[in-house]
């Protein structure tokens, strides 16, 4: 099998032990999607890779593409963006770690998605300057955008034969709205009633750059009943809906998301 040498930008998503001195590193690359490289001897004092990568770093990656199970041999790695500010505040580090782990678990292996790479890069850059409630808002924006870019976004299209209403019934298992004119294929589908504000907010998030979202949030200054920042109508409903939807359609366990929400907004 021919071996090609590829040079690309990559964001480090995960670092795990491979042996006493080696790592397995998973990257989201600009040109080749998600892939994994073993880094032999990475923890030796004279290793050429020592300090060159960590979760959230953007690096220039050179690797030999072997095309076997997404594991390729690394040749060189040079950090381009350390994003040190993510490590100065614990809530930023937690938010960045969750975003990288979510990407790792959902992005298609070795399937190029430059838009996803740019979106994650934007999130990590922005998180460096976020306070706790802003980091929670940025993650909500990223979850919506991630679903859209992966092609698994919920279908909120209302039935044209039903009277206009602020609420629609959504089949969680099928990922779409249903009614008597468009009945569910399931006998008794688990369903949620979704308000128009929540659906409009989802559409706003996938159409608006993150810096604009945060700027609008700062100018709004709205809070919820507990005094926590809640700049957009429908945020609580969208946050709850995405937790259920991603568990159902991305096969994710809800524990990690629940923990990060506890850290950033207190549940």
Backbone as CSV, one residue per row, in Angstrom:
resi,resn,N_x,N_y,N_z,CA_x,CA_y,CA_z,C_x,C_y,C_z
1,UNK,0.850,-1.194,0.000,0.000,0.000,0.000,0.882,1.239,0.000
2,UNK,0.640,2.198,-0.910,1.477,3.389,-0.965,1.316,4.245,0.294
3,UNK,2.418,4.880,0.694,2.425,5.732,1.872,2.665,7.162,1.418
4,UNK,1.802,8.084,1.827,1.957,9.486,1.454,2.267,10.316,2.690
5,UNK,3.058,11.358,2.504,3.420,12.275,3.579,2.501,13.489,3.505
6,UNK,1.759,13.758,4.587,0.759,14.823,4.597,1.121,15.870,5.644
7,UNK,0.983,17.132,5.257,1.217,18.260,6.153,-0.084,19.035,6.290
8,UNK,-0.525,19.246,7.511,-1.803,19.923,7.728,-1.820,20.582,9.093
9,UNK,-2.812,21.439,9.327,-3.065,21.969,10.664,-3.993,21.016,11.396
10,UNK,-3.804,20.916,12.719,-4.616,19.977,13.497,-4.809,20.498,14.911
11,UNK,-5.991,20.242,15.469,-6.292,20.567,16.862,-6.214,19.283,17.671
12,UNK,-5.480,19.305,18.752,-5.345,18.126,19.610,-6.622,17.946,20.438
13,UNK,-7.271,16.801,20.263,-8.521,16.509,20.965,-8.336,15.638,22.194
14,UNK,-7.346,14.759,22.148,-7.206,13.789,23.234,-5.778,13.257,23.277
15,UNK,-5.272,13.069,24.495,-3.956,12.466,24.706,-4.125,11.368,25.739
16,UNK,-3.737,10.144,25.393,-3.867,9.044,26.347,-2.592,8.192,26.330
17,UNK,-2.276,7.539,27.445,-1.049,6.728,27.507,-1.111,5.561,26.532
18,UNK,0.045,5.263,25.956,0.183,4.123,25.050,1.171,3.104,25.623
19,UNK,2.146,3.624,26.332,3.102,2.802,27.077,3.680,3.706,28.165
20,UNK,4.741,3.284,28.805,5.322,4.097,29.874,5.825,5.445,29.371
21,UNK,6.263,5.500,28.125,6.836,6.736,27.602,6.129,7.258,26.348
22,UNK,5.078,6.581,25.907,4.449,6.939,24.642,2.990,7.354,24.820
23,UNK,2.483,8.077,23.848,1.098,8.551,23.838,0.397,8.127,22.560
24,UNK,-0.930,8.038,22.652,-1.788,8.004,21.475,-2.518,9.341,21.457
25,UNK,-2.350,10.095,20.375,-2.916,11.434,20.282,-3.952,11.458,19.161
26,UNK,-5.144,11.965,19.470,-6.200,12.098,18.462,-6.330,13.563,18.080
27,UNK,-6.414,13.800,16.770,-6.436,15.149,16.222,-7.688,15.363,15.382
28,UNK,-8.131,16.616,15.325,-9.061,17.050,14.293,-8.259,17.884,13.310
29,UNK,-8.063,17.368,12.107,-7.242,18.060,11.123,-8.105,18.904,10.191
30,UNK,-7.478,19.887,9.607,-8.193,20.745,8.663,-8.549,19.992,7.381
31,UNK,-7.651,19.102,6.942,-7.816,18.493,5.616,-8.226,17.024,5.636
32,UNK,-8.091,16.332,6.779,-8.302,14.886,6.784,-9.223,14.396,7.892
33,UNK,-9.987,15.290,8.507,-10.903,14.862,9.558,-10.178,14.405,10.806
34,UNK,-10.819,13.495,11.555,-10.227,12.974,12.794,-9.280,11.827,12.492
35,UNK,-8.127,11.835,13.148,-7.193,10.725,13.014,-6.350,10.625,14.275
36,UNK,-5.689,9.491,14.415,-4.891,9.215,15.605,-3.456,8.921,15.208
37,UNK,-2.523,9.425,15.995,-1.105,9.147,15.764,-0.466,8.647,17.057
38,UNK,0.227,7.516,17.031,1.038,7.132,18.185,2.303,7.995,18.212
39,UNK,2.648,8.492,19.391,3.859,9.304,19.556,4.787,8.530,20.484
40,UNK,5.741,7.835,19.904,6.623,6.973,20.678,7.691,7.794,21.406
41,UNK,7.897,7.440,22.664,8.912,8.126,23.460,8.567,9.566,23.778
42,UNK,7.286,9.915,23.748,6.895,11.314,23.918,7.272,11.883,25.278
43,UNK,7.372,11.024,26.309,7.636,11.511,27.661,9.096,11.378,28.078
44,UNK,9.934,10.980,27.145,11.356,10.925,27.460,11.927,12.338,27.517
45,UNK,12.898,12.582,28.390,13.427,13.953,28.564,13.953,14.589,27.283
46,UNK,14.493,13.809,26.360,15.067,14.368,25.135,14.164,14.162,23.918
47,UNK,12.903,13.859,24.148,11.980,13.636,23.030,11.773,14.917,22.225
48,UNK,11.748,14.780,20.906,11.494,15.934,20.036,10.052,16.413,20.145
49,UNK,9.160,15.597,20.756,7.749,15.963,20.867,7.388,16.502,22.245
50,UNK,8.343,16.585,23.147,8.064,17.011,24.516,7.536,18.452,24.534
51,UNK,6.331,18.642,25.081,5.730,19.962,25.174,5.186,20.509,23.877
52,UNK,5.128,19.699,22.823,4.698,20.184,21.513,3.183,20.070,21.308
53,UNK,2.479,19.335,22.145,1.034,19.163,21.965,0.361,18.989,23.321
54,UNK,-0.883,19.385,23.376,-1.749,19.181,24.536,-3.175,19.453,24.075
55,UNK,-4.140,19.065,24.865,-5.533,19.245,24.478,-5.832,20.723,24.257
56,UNK,-6.369,21.038,23.091,-6.693,22.416,22.749,-5.631,23.128,21.948
57,UNK,-4.440,22.548,21.829,-3.392,23.148,20.997,-3.773,23.026,19.520
58,UNK,-3.397,24.014,18.726,-3.386,23.872,17.273,-1.945,23.705,16.832
59,UNK,-1.680,22.663,16.053,-0.316,22.328,15.653,-0.218,22.166,14.139
60,UNK,0.992,22.341,13.641,1.289,21.926,12.274,1.745,20.473,12.356
61,UNK,0.985,19.610,11.726,1.196,18.171,11.854,1.681,17.597,10.530
62,UNK,2.748,16.821,10.585,3.239,16.090,9.414,3.198,14.607,9.761
63,UNK,2.484,13.815,8.948,2.343,12.403,9.264,2.341,11.569,7.990
64,UNK,2.648,10.295,8.179,2.594,9.338,7.080,1.212,8.697,7.065
65,UNK,0.479,8.902,5.989,-0.874,8.355,5.874,-0.791,6.908,5.411
66,UNK,-1.171,5.999,6.277,-1.133,4.569,5.955,-2.519,4.006,5.680
67,UNK,-3.554,4.750,6.062,-4.913,4.326,5.747,-5.354,3.054,6.431
68,UNK,-5.030,2.869,7.712,-5.432,1.662,8.437,-6.045,2.052,9.778
69,UNK,-7.378,1.927,9.871,-8.106,2.159,11.116,-7.881,3.558,11.689
70,UNK,-7.546,4.505,10.839,-7.394,5.872,11.299,-6.155,6.138,12.115
71,UNK,-5.215,5.202,12.174,-3.971,5.373,12.930,-2.827,5.574,11.947
72,UNK,-2.099,6.665,12.122,-1.029,7.017,11.194,0.241,7.357,11.985
73,UNK,1.369,7.254,11.329,2.647,7.500,11.996,3.028,8.972,11.863
74,UNK,3.314,9.593,12.999,3.662,11.002,13.029,5.145,11.191,12.704
75,UNK,5.422,12.254,11.988,6.823,12.596,11.701,7.253,13.847,12.461
76,UNK,6.432,14.912,12.370,6.759,16.161,13.049,5.489,16.788,13.602
77,UNK,5.677,17.599,14.632,4.569,18.328,15.245,5.115,19.645,15.785
78,UNK,4.551,20.754,15.329,5.007,22.075,15.778,3.798,22.877,16.243
79,UNK,3.783,23.341,17.484,2.618,24.104,17.973,2.507,25.455,17.294
80,UNK,1.280,25.789,16.892,0.990,27.090,16.296,0.264,28.001,17.278
81,UNK,-0.676,27.432,18.062,-1.423,28.196,19.061,-1.485,27.364,20.341
82,UNK,-0.854,27.883,21.397,-0.861,27.163,22.672,-2.179,27.379,23.429
83,UNK,-2.774,28.549,23.250,-3.995,28.931,23.976,-3.782,28.804,25.484
84,UNK,-2.749,29.471,25.966,-2.395,29.380,27.386,-3.482,29.917,28.304
85,UNK,-4.288,30.870,27.797,-5.338,31.450,28.640,-6.376,30.421,29.060
86,UNK,-6.515,29.329,28.310,-7.454,28.276,28.699,-7.032,27.606,29.994
87,UNK,-5.755,27.709,30.329,-5.243,27.032,31.517,-5.118,27.962,32.717
88,UNK,-5.437,29.248,32.534,-5.377,30.194,33.642,-6.654,30.186,34.471
89,UNK,-7.774,29.798,33.853,-9.061,29.748,34.543,-9.628,28.344,34.416
90,UNK,-10.012,27.742,35.543,-10.434,26.343,35.521,-11.702,26.143,34.703
91,UNK,-12.618,27.134,34.710,-13.863,26.949,33.950,-13.583,26.952,32.449
92,UNK,-12.582,27.706,31.996,-12.222,27.698,30.580,-11.618,26.354,30.187
93,UNK,-10.763,25.822,31.055,-10.155,24.515,30.772,-11.216,23.428,30.695
94,UNK,-12.192,23.466,31.605,-13.267,22.464,31.591,-14.105,22.580,30.326
95,UNK,-14.447,23.808,29.928,-15.258,24.005,28.737,-14.512,23.544,27.489
96,UNK,-13.231,23.876,27.390,-12.436,23.457,26.231,-12.298,21.940,26.194
97,UNK,-12.084,21.327,27.345,-11.964,19.879,27.395,-13.242,19.184,26.975
98,UNK,-14.393,19.727,27.403,-15.669,19.141,26.996,-15.876,19.263,25.493
99,UNK,-15.564,20.430,24.929,-15.750,20.641,23.491,-14.872,19.693,22.678
100,UNK,-13.628,19.516,23.102,-12.728,18.608,22.383,-13.198,17.168,22.494
101,UNK,-13.667,16.773,23.677,-14.149,15.405,23.859,-15.426,15.161,23.055
102,UNK,-16.324,16.138,23.029,-17.553,16.008,22.241,-17.226,15.857,20.757
103,UNK,-16.263,16.621,20.280,-15.843,16.523,18.880,-15.241,15.160,18.589
104,UNK,-14.404,14.689,19.503,-13.770,13.382,19.349,-14.804,12.268,19.215
105,UNK,-15.883,12.358,20.001,-16.878,11.288,20.040,-17.888,11.350,18.897
106,UNK,-17.953,12.480,18.213,-19.001,12.642,17.212,-18.497,12.858,15.784
107,UNK,-17.306,13.428,15.614,-16.812,13.723,14.264,-16.505,12.431,13.519
108,UNK,-16.753,12.446,12.227,-16.504,11.271,11.404,-15.009,11.095,11.177
109,UNK,-14.510,9.893,11.443,-13.093,9.622,11.284,-12.617,9.753,9.851
110,UNK,-11.538,10.481,9.652,-10.872,10.639,8.362,-11.823,11.115,7.261
111,UNK,-12.814,11.889,7.649,-13.713,12.496,6.671,-13.569,14.003,6.801
112,UNK,-12.982,14.634,5.793,-12.667,16.052,5.870,-13.917,16.881,6.136
113,UNK,-13.803,17.801,7.100,-14.890,18.727,7.413,-14.229,20.023,7.898
114,UNK,-13.788,20.814,6.931,-13.052,22.040,7.268,-13.918,22.999,8.079
115,UNK,-15.217,23.032,7.811,-16.104,23.920,8.562,-16.117,23.558,10.044
116,UNK,-16.099,22.257,10.354,-16.049,21.832,11.753,-14.730,22.230,12.384
117,UNK,-13.634,22.078,11.649,-12.314,22.480,12.152,-12.308,23.973,12.487
118,UNK,-12.834,24.804,11.596,-12.853,26.247,11.814,-13.760,26.592,12.995
119,UNK,-14.886,25.887,13.118,-15.820,26.149,14.214,-15.201,25.829,15.564
120,UNK,-14.533,24.688,15.681,-13.884,24.340,16.942,-12.752,25.311,17.242
121,UNK,-11.992,25.686,16.240,-10.911,26.651,16.432,-11.460,27.980,16.946
122,UNK,-12.571,28.434,16.366,-13.203,29.674,16.813,-13.645,29.568,18.260
123,UNK,-14.244,28.439,18.614,-14.689,28.240,19.993,-13.523,28.309,20.966
124,UNK,-12.444,27.595,20.674,-11.302,27.557,21.587,-10.655,28.934,21.732
125,UNK,-10.562,29.671,20.632,-10.020,31.027,20.707,-10.906,31.911,21.574
126,UNK,-12.213,31.785,21.413,-13.151,32.636,22.144,-13.197,32.286,23.621
127,UNK,-13.098,31.007,23.944,-13.157,30.580,25.339,-12.032,31.172,26.184
128,UNK,-10.953,31.571,25.549,-9.829,32.150,26.299,-10.218,33.437,27.023
129,UNK,-11.306,34.073,26.568,-11.688,35.373,27.132,-13.078,35.330,27.774
130,UNK,-13.615,34.130,27.996,-14.981,33.989,28.498,-15.028,33.842,30.013
131,UNK,-16.027,34.476,30.612,-16.368,34.188,31.997,-17.241,32.929,32.038
132,UNK,-17.619,32.496,33.241,-18.304,31.213,33.357,-19.593,31.164,32.546
133,UNK,-20.477,32.157,32.709,-21.758,32.111,31.998,-21.561,32.269,30.495
134,UNK,-20.522,33.001,30.088,-20.240,33.139,28.663,-19.730,31.832,28.079
135,UNK,-18.930,31.098,28.863,-18.450,29.791,28.406,-19.612,28.825,28.216
136,UNK,-20.598,28.865,29.115,-21.782,28.005,28.974,-22.559,28.347,27.708
137,UNK,-22.691,29.641,27.409,-23.377,30.075,26.199,-22.597,29.646,24.959
138,UNK,-21.263,29.776,25.005,-20.428,29.377,23.868,-20.552,27.883,23.586
139,UNK,-20.639,27.065,24.627,-20.795,25.622,24.427,-22.164,25.287,23.839
140,UNK,-23.190,26.016,24.263,-24.522,25.793,23.699,-24.508,26.117,22.203
141,UNK,-23.859,27.216,21.847,-23.705,27.568,20.429,-22.947,26.476,19.676
142,UNK,-21.897,25.945,20.291,-21.097,24.925,19.609,-21.884,23.642,19.413
143,UNK,-22.673,23.242,20.399,-23.475,22.027,20.251,-24.459,22.155,19.088
144,UNK,-25.123,23.305,18.979,-26.058,23.520,17.866,-25.327,23.462,16.530
145,UNK,-24.195,24.162,16.455,-23.441,24.220,15.198,-22.861,22.854,14.841
146,UNK,-22.416,22.108,15.830,-21.876,20.774,15.590,-22.926,19.860,14.984
147,UNK,-24.130,19.862,15.539,-25.207,19.035,14.984,-25.488,19.421,13.533
148,UNK,-25.500,20.708,13.269,-25.755,21.184,11.908,-24.662,20.724,10.949
149,UNK,-23.396,20.846,11.350,-22.277,20.498,10.472,-22.154,18.987,10.269
150,UNK,-22.601,18.208,11.237,-22.561,16.755,11.102,-23.756,16.204,10.322
151,UNK,-24.707,17.073,10.025,-25.878,16.640,9.259,-26.913,15.894,10.068
152,UNK,-26.921,16.079,11.386,-27.894,15.381,12.240,-28.717,16.384,13.057
153,UNK,-28.869,17.595,12.551,-29.649,18.604,13.262,-31.118,18.203,13.326
154,UNK,-31.818,18.562,14.396,-33.256,18.244,14.498,-34.061,18.973,13.422
155,UNK,-35.122,18.334,12.965,-36.002,18.907,11.947,-37.214,19.527,12.634
156,UNK,-37.210,20.864,12.720,-38.302,21.577,13.382,-39.363,22.061,12.395
157,UNK,-39.334,21.595,11.157,-40.272,22.071,10.150,-41.717,21.795,10.581
158,UNK,-42.522,22.836,10.715,-43.918,22.609,11.154,-44.776,22.057,10.014
159,UNK,-45.847,21.434,10.380,-46.789,20.903,9.384,-47.536,22.062,8.722
160,UNK,-47.554,22.113,7.390,-48.251,23.223,6.720,-49.763,23.150,6.847
161,UNK,-50.294,22.001,7.263,-51.738,21.838,7.368,-52.274,22.145,8.762
162,UNK,-51.393,22.286,9.730,-51.814,22.573,11.096,-51.894,24.079,11.316
163,UNK,-52.796,24.548,12.184,-52.853,25.984,12.495,-51.570,26.435,13.186
164,UNK,-51.206,27.672,12.940,-49.986,28.219,13.540,-50.077,28.171,15.066
165,UNK,-48.983,27.766,15.699,-48.959,27.643,17.154,-47.548,27.893,17.652
166,UNK,-47.444,28.366,18.905,-46.127,28.564,19.508,-45.463,27.244,19.870
167,UNK,-46.228,26.171,19.898,-45.693,24.875,20.310,-45.840,23.865,19.175
168,UNK,-44.869,22.955,19.109,-45.011,21.799,18.230,-44.565,20.556,18.980
169,UNK,-45.096,19.425,18.560,-44.759,18.153,19.186,-43.613,17.514,18.412
170,UNK,-42.584,17.149,19.124,-41.345,16.672,18.497,-41.073,15.235,18.907
171,UNK,-40.900,14.377,17.906,-40.547,12.984,18.157,-39.041,12.894,18.380
172,UNK,-38.633,12.607,19.597,-37.208,12.580,19.907,-36.497,11.447,19.182
173,UNK,-37.145,10.314,19.066,-36.496,9.166,18.432,-36.334,9.366,16.926
174,UNK,-37.307,10.009,16.295,-37.232,10.249,14.863,-36.527,11.558,14.513
175,UNK,-36.391,12.436,15.480,-35.684,13.690,15.252,-36.456,14.694,14.431
176,UNK,-37.785,14.661,14.498,-38.586,15.575,13.686,-39.922,15.859,14.379
177,UNK,-40.582,16.925,13.900,-41.913,17.246,14.392,-42.934,16.302,13.759
178,UNK,-44.002,16.007,14.501,-45.067,15.183,13.931,-46.412,15.666,14.450
179,UNK,-47.454,15.260,13.743,-48.828,15.657,14.094,-49.776,14.658,13.440
180,UNK,-51.075,14.937,13.462,-52.041,14.008,12.879,-51.903,13.919,11.360
181,UNK,-51.356,14.968,10.731,-51.152,14.933,9.283,-49.856,14.220,8.906
182,UNK,-48.898,14.241,9.821,-47.618,13.553,9.612,-47.374,12.643,10.813
183,UNK,-48.112,11.564,10.926,-47.992,10.706,12.118,-46.625,10.051,12.211
184,UNK,-46.270,9.745,13.416,-44.995,9.071,13.641,-45.074,7.622,13.166
185,UNK,-43.930,7.126,12.725,-43.857,5.712,12.320,-43.804,4.794,13.536
186,UNK,-43.578,5.369,14.701,-43.502,4.588,15.931,-44.882,4.543,16.590
187,UNK,-45.138,3.475,17.307,-46.462,3.312,17.915,-46.696,4.347,19.008
188,UNK,-45.757,4.481,19.922,-45.854,5.468,20.989,-44.509,6.179,21.127
189,UNK,-44.231,7.129,20.285,-42.907,7.762,20.310,-42.728,8.662,21.527
190,UNK,-41.545,8.623,22.171,-41.259,9.617,23.209,-41.211,10.995,22.565
191,UNK,-41.945,11.945,23.130,-42.099,13.243,22.483,-41.866,14.370,23.485
192,UNK,-41.547,15.556,22.946,-41.400,16.774,23.729,-42.210,17.874,23.049
193,UNK,-42.729,18.777,23.865,-43.411,19.953,23.343,-42.410,21.103,23.340
194,UNK,-42.147,21.659,22.160,-41.095,22.658,21.997,-41.693,24.013,21.661
195,UNK,-41.244,25.041,22.379,-41.738,26.397,22.157,-41.011,27.048,20.980
196,UNK,-41.680,27.984,20.353,-41.111,28.667,19.188,-39.832,29.421,19.521
197,UNK,-39.716,29.958,20.743,-38.499,30.682,21.129,-37.283,29.770,21.083
198,UNK,-37.459,28.535,21.546,-36.347,27.588,21.541,-35.919,27.247,20.128
199,UNK,-36.893,27.010,19.261,-36.573,26.672,17.875,-35.921,27.846,17.160
200,UNK,-36.379,29.049,17.440,-35.786,30.237,16.820,-34.354,30.447,17.305
201,UNK,-34.104,30.143,18.578,-32.759,30.307,19.112,-31.795,29.320,18.468
202,UNK,-32.240,28.087,18.249,-31.402,27.106,17.565,-31.024,27.615,16.173
203,UNK,-31.999,28.141,15.447,-31.734,28.676,14.107,-30.767,29.852,14.168
204,UNK,-30.922,30.700,15.185,-30.026,31.848,15.335,-28.595,31.398,15.575
205,UNK,-28.419,30.396,16.407,-27.078,29.925,16.742,-26.351,29.356,15.519
206,UNK,-27.042,28.607,14.679,-26.350,27.987,13.552,-26.121,28.979,12.406
207,UNK,-26.722,30.156,12.499,-26.567,31.156,11.445,-25.687,32.335,11.848
208,UNK,-25.326,32.437,13.129,-24.643,33.621,13.637,-23.272,33.258,14.200
209,UNK,-22.215,34.007,13.855,-20.882,33.743,14.421,-20.878,33.912,15.935
210,UNK,-20.038,33.140,16.593,-19.990,33.152,18.055,-19.672,34.535,18.627
211,UNK,-18.711,35.284,18.103,-18.458,36.621,18.685,-19.691,37.517,18.691
212,UNK,-20.519,37.429,17.662,-21.737,38.231,17.629,-22.736,37.760,18.686
213,UNK,-22.814,36.463,18.891,-23.701,35.920,19.927,-23.292,36.454,21.304
214,UNK,-22.009,36.413,21.600,-21.531,36.861,22.908,-21.692,38.371,23.064
215,UNK,-21.471,39.129,22.000,-21.645,40.570,22.075,-23.095,40.927,22.360
216,UNK,-24.019,40.235,21.694,-25.440,40.463,21.950,-25.806,40.112,23.385
217,UNK,-25.237,39.015,23.881,-25.511,38.590,25.255,-25.029,39.635,26.259
218,UNK,-23.859,40.220,26.004,-23.325,41.244,26.923,-24.195,42.494,26.925
219,UNK,-24.736,42.836,25.760,-25.563,44.038,25.664,-26.948,43.827,26.260
220,UNK,-27.440,42.583,26.230,-28.789,42.307,26.730,-28.871,42.409,28.240
221,UNK,-27.985,41.674,28.916,-27.942,41.746,30.372,-29.119,41.119,31.087
222,UNK,-29.879,40.234,30.413,-31.028,39.588,31.045,-30.572,38.486,31.986
223,UNK,-31.401,38.184,32.992,-31.121,37.100,33.933,-32.365,36.249,34.109
224,UNK,-32.185,35.023,34.641,-33.331,34.159,34.918,-33.857,34.422,36.318
225,UNK,-34.768,33.578,36.787,-35.389,33.787,38.099,-34.401,33.648,39.247
226,UNK,-33.269,32.971,39.000,-32.259,32.784,40.042,-31.141,33.815,39.944
227,UNK,-31.290,34.781,39.043,-30.277,35.813,38.898,-29.098,35.432,38.037
228,UNK,-29.177,34.281,37.369,-28.088,33.860,36.490,-28.289,34.459,35.098
229,UNK,-27.207,34.824,34.409,-27.347,35.398,33.067,-28.103,34.460,32.121
230,UNK,-29.136,34.977,31.492,-29.956,34.220,30.541,-30.342,35.189,29.417
231,UNK,-29.358,35.541,28.568,-29.557,36.660,27.639,-30.556,36.406,26.525
232,UNK,-30.842,35.125,26.198,-31.732,34.817,25.087,-32.951,34.046,25.582
233,UNK,-34.107,34.425,25.088,-35.320,33.682,25.409,-35.241,32.291,24.786
234,UNK,-35.530,31.270,25.583,-35.490,29.897,25.094,-34.215,29.160,25.422
235,UNK,-33.266,29.788,26.123,-31.988,29.129,26.413,-32.164,27.900,27.289
236,UNK,-32.980,28.023,28.336,-33.174,26.879,29.234,-33.785,25.704,28.479
237,UNK,-34.801,25.974,27.659,-35.436,24.908,26.893,-34.491,24.287,25.882
238,UNK,-33.675,25.109,25.222,-32.731,24.587,24.239,-31.663,23.734,24.902
239,UNK,-31.195,24.176,26.045,-30.178,23.415,26.769,-30.727,22.043,27.181
240,UNK,-31.937,22.029,27.663,-32.569,20.762,28.070,-32.810,19.871,26.858
241,UNK,-33.323,20.463,25.781,-33.616,19.686,24.578,-32.353,19.051,24.002
242,UNK,-31.261,19.816,23.894,-30.040,19.288,23.299,-29.473,18.133,24.114
243,UNK,-29.605,18.208,25.436,-29.114,17.112,26.257,-29.798,15.801,25.913
244,UNK,-31.127,15.848,25.741,-31.875,14.638,25.399,-31.595,14.227,23.953
245,UNK,-31.576,15.199,23.045,-31.411,14.903,21.617,-30.046,14.268,21.338
246,UNK,-28.981,14.815,21.912,-27.639,14.273,21.648,-27.469,12.894,22.271
247,UNK,-28.088,12.665,23.421,-28.040,11.336,24.013,-28.715,10.315,23.104
248,UNK,-29.811,10.717,22.482,-30.576,9.824,21.620,-29.896,9.587,20.282
249,UNK,-29.375,10.651,19.659,-28.926,10.544,18.269,-27.417,10.440,18.092
250,UNK,-26.652,10.826,19.095,-25.198,10.710,19.000,-24.652,9.626,19.905
251,UNK,-25.555,8.924,20.586,-25.166,7.808,21.452,-24.162,8.259,22.511
252,UNK,-24.461,9.388,23.145,-23.585,9.938,24.178,-24.186,9.698,25.558
253,UNK,-23.333,9.494,26.529,-23.792,9.413,27.909,-23.936,10.827,28.456
254,UNK,-25.000,11.110,29.205,-25.260,12.485,29.637,-24.392,12.971,30.788
255,UNK,-23.607,12.092,31.403,-22.876,12.476,32.600,-21.901,13.620,32.409
256,UNK,-21.108,13.572,31.337,-20.100,14.609,31.116,-20.753,15.970,30.897
257,UNK,-21.817,15.995,30.134,-22.506,17.268,29.875,-23.124,17.820,31.151
258,UNK,-23.724,16.953,31.936,-24.330,17.396,33.193,-23.277,17.975,34.123
259,UNK,-22.105,17.364,34.151,-21.033,17.844,35.015,-20.550,19.223,34.573
260,UNK,-20.354,19.421,33.263,-19.867,20.722,32.807,-20.897,21.813,33.053
261,UNK,-22.189,21.489,32.947,-23.219,22.481,33.249,-23.235,22.825,34.732
262,UNK,-23.018,21.833,35.580,-22.924,22.099,37.016,-21.763,23.049,37.318
263,UNK,-20.662,22.863,36.607,-19.477,23.693,36.828,-19.717,25.128,36.351
264,UNK,-20.345,25.271,35.184,-20.444,26.593,34.567,-21.654,27.400,35.021
265,UNK,-22.775,26.723,35.257,-23.987,27.488,35.606,-24.680,26.961,36.857
266,UNK,-24.113,25.946,37.488,-24.740,25.423,38.690,-25.912,24.525,38.424
267,UNK,-25.880,23.803,37.223,-26.933,22.860,36.907,-27.860,23.399,35.856
